[in-house]
């Protein structure tokens, strides 16, 4: 029988999500890659227990996570029933999303009210919960009116099937429109989930300013650029890496000699700070007060602990920031 660490909240760091009443851990756990049926259930269970024992209360899912799609939610539901019964559910923030293709036919993807509501109902059944804390529109939809999508999110929150509404991967203009509609409906947007890392900085072109303007929180995914910033590629491409996996999101062609030299230079800066490269990459994101939380995805407990170690040093001096920018701009 799992008994959570009684001291789990003593040293954990939480940040307020925008202008809401909700606090999120500075580092949250994403269950995208490593919690489906093709992975070890007990290893995933160990990672989730270890995270919670260290104050990580937020677990991020989506309808299509895992192989096959939906299996991450099913496995997370099994872990909830085994290890987090009763009152412990009230100590968790569970999120899910819908937007990407989940089943065949015209109603199995994108942002219609039909799809969003049906998908959430399926997610709740897979996890065996009555509600999720956050439900997202997973991506913009070029065909469905944004009014329909936001009205669906408002209805879902009012139904009690989700406590908060969020959006993911919308640009600044799309986000502002969504925020205005939700505000007019009486269900303010809680949070935006964009892709953001040292190597992918599109959110700096207006989105972060928009989130600050509307008082919306920000939780970033792919903070290590699909592993490029993990330190794994400092000496080339390991055989067991994502880049060697033909079905992975990081392509071998992206791990160029320039990138490897860049990562080595960044690693030197991190070492001078007393951090691993992954720790510095996470700390670099959290230095911006508009970033509420960083979503990490791990396949081993050791990776989780290394990522959480980023919280031991979140301060950067001017010379460090200039050095990082110099490396990122360097042509090598």
N, C-alpha and C positions, 0 to 999 in steps of 0.2 A: 504494500500500500504506500503510495506516494504521499509524503508529508512536506508541504512547502517550507522553505527556510523561513523561520520566524523573523529573521532580520532583513528580509528581502527589500524593504523600503528604506532602510536606514541610510544608505549611501547612493541610492538611485537618483538620477536627475530627470526632472519632468519640466516641460515647457508648455505654456498656455497656447492653445490652438487658436490663433487669430484673436478675435475679441469675444470668444465664446467662454463658457464656464468649464470647458474640458481641458484637462492636462494630458499630454501624451509623453511617453518616455522619449528622451533625446534620441535613442536608438530603438527602432522597432524591428520585429522579425517578419520578413516576407516569406511566404510559402510557395513561391512560384515554381522553382526548379526541382527541389529535392524532397518533396513530400508525396509524390504520386505512387502508384502501384509498382513502378519499376525500381523504386528505391526501398531501402530497408525501413520497415515500419518502426522497429525498435530504436534505430538510430534517430529517426525523426522525433520520436517520443522523448528520447534523451535530450535532444537539442531544445525542445519546447520546455521541458522541465527545468533545464539549466538556465534558460532565458528567464523564466518566471522567478526562479530562485534569486535572480540578480535584479529584480525589479522591472523587467521587460513585461509590460502588461498588454501591449498591442500586437496582435497577430493579423497580418494582412493576407487576404485570399482573393480569389475571383472565381467565377463559375468555371472557367476553362483551365485553371491551374492543375498541373499534374499530368502524367501520362498513364492512362487515357484522361482526357479532359473531365474534370469533376472529381477525380480521385483524391486530389489534395484536400478538398472539402470533406470527402468521406473519411479519409484517414484522420483529419483533424477532429471530426466528430467523434470518432472512436477514442481518441486521446482525451477529449473532453469528458466522455462518459467514464473512462477508466480513472482519470487523474484529477479532474476538476468538477466534481459533482456539487450540487447544492449551492451554497453561498459563494463558492469560488468563482462561479460565472459572473458574479457582480464585481469581481476584481479585474475582469478582462475587458479589453476593447477588441472586438472582432469586427473586421470589415470584409465586405465582398463587393463584387463589381459585375456589370454585364455590359456588353457592347461588341465584343468579338464573337465570331461564329461559334455556336455551341451545338446546334442540331440542324438537320437539313430542312430545306423549304424556305419560304419567304419570311417566316417569323422567328428565325433562329439566330439573328444577329442584329447589330446596330441598335437604334435608340427609340423604336416605337414603344408606346405604352404597353402594347401587347407583349413584346419581348421582355421588357424590363420587369414587369410584374410577374410574368410566368417564370422567368429566370430566377428571381429572388425566391419565389415559392419553392423551386427545385433546390436552391442552395440551402434554404432553411431545413428541408427534409434531409439533405445529405449530411448536414452538420448536426441535426437533431436539436436545434435550438428554436426558440419562439421568435427571436428577433436578432438582427445584427446591430451593432452600434453605429456603423457607418456603411452606407450603400452608395456606390459611385456609378455614374455614367462613365464607362471605361474609356471612351474615345468620342470625338465629335462625329456626327453623322451628316454627310453632305446632302442627304435627301429629306430626312425627317425634320420638320420645323422644331427649332430649339424650344419653342413654347410647349410643344407636346411632351418633349423629354423632361423639361423642368416641372411641368404639371404632374407627370408621372412620379417624379421624385418627391414632390410635395405630397401627393396622395399616399405614397408608400410610408412616408414619415407619419402622416396623420393616422394611418391604419395601425401604427404600432409595430410594423414589421422591421422598421429601422428607426434609430433614434436621431440620426443626423444624415444629411445629404452631402455628397461630394461629387467632384468631377475630376477627370484625369486626362492629361495630354491636350487640353484645349489651349489655344494660343491666347494672347492678351485680349484681343478684341472679342473673341468667342467667349472667353471667361467673363468679361465685363457684361456682355449681354445676358449670359446665364445668371450671373449674380443679381442683376436688376430684376429679372423675371422672378427668381426665387424670393427675393426681398418683397416684391409686390404681392406674392402669394402668402407671405407670412412664415416662410420656412427658409431662413437665411442659409446660404451655403457655408458649411463648416470648414471645408478643406479642399485643396487642390493637390493632386498627385502627379507631378511632372518628372520626366527623366532629366537628371542633372548630375554632372560630375565635372571635375577639372577639364575633362576632354570633350564635354558636351554642354555648352553654356548658353543654349538658346533662351533659357528663362530670364537671362539678364537683359534681354532686349524687350523690356516692357512688362513681362508677366509678373515678376516679383514686385514691381511698383504697383501693378494693378491689385495684387493680393493685399498689399499693405493698405492701399486706398480703401478697399472694401472690408478690411478686417477679417480676411480669410486666411486660415492656416495653410502651411505648405509642408508636405511630406514627400521627400524625393526618393525615386527608385533608380537603380543602376548606379549607385554612388561610386562604384569601383570600375565602371565602364566595362561591364561583363567580364571582369577579372583582370583587365589590363593594368589596373592600379592596385592589384592585390600583392604584387611582388613575385608572382609566379613566373613572369616572363622576363626576368632580368637577365637570364642566360639562354634565351631562346624559347622554343615552344616544347614544353614537356609532353610526353606521350599521353598522359592521363588528363590533359587540360581540355577546357571547353573548345579551344581553337582546333583541337584534333578531332573533335566530335562533329561528324558531318551534319548532324541535326541540330547543332548548337547555334546560338544567336551570335557568337563571336566567330568570325571567319578567319581562317589561317592567313588569308591575304591581308588582313588588317594588322597583323603583328609584324610590321615592317621593321627594317633595321633602324630607321629613324625613331620609330616608337620605342624600340628596345633601348636605344641610347637616351631617349627622353626619360623613360622610366628609371634608368640607372641614375641619371642626374637628380631626379626627384627623390629617389631613395637616399641619396647622399644628404639632401636637405632634411629628410625625415630622421635619418640616423643622428644628425646633429641636434635634433629636437628630442632625442630619446624615444623615437617612435618608429614603428614599422611603416612602410609606405601606405598600407591600407588604413592604418590609424590616422596618418596625416591627411589622407584624402577625405576621410569622414570628418575630421576636425575642421578642415578647410571649408566644408559645407556648413557646418554648425556655427562658424564664426559670424555668419549673417543672421541677425536676429529674426529675420523674416522666415527662416527655415525652422519649422517646429520640430521635425523629426527626420531621421535618415533611416530608410528601409534597407536592411542588409539581408542577403540571402546566403546561407551557409550550408555546407554538406557535412561538416564535422563540428563537434563541440569546441575543438581548439580554435577554429576560425571564429566562432561566436565570441569566445573570450578575448581573442586578439582584437576584434572589432570593438568590443565594449571598452577595451583599454584606451581607445581614442579619447574617452571622456576625462582621462587623467591630465590631458594637456590640450585645451581648446584655444589657448591664446597664441596669437602670431604677432611678432613685431614687424615693423615696416620693412626691415632688411629681408626677413624671411618671405614676406609677401612679394617683394620685388624680385627676389631670387626665383620664386616659383613662376611668376609671370615671365621672367626671362627664359626659363627652360621651356615653358609652353609655347613661346614665340620662336624659339631657336629652330633653325632649318636643319642643323646637323648635316 
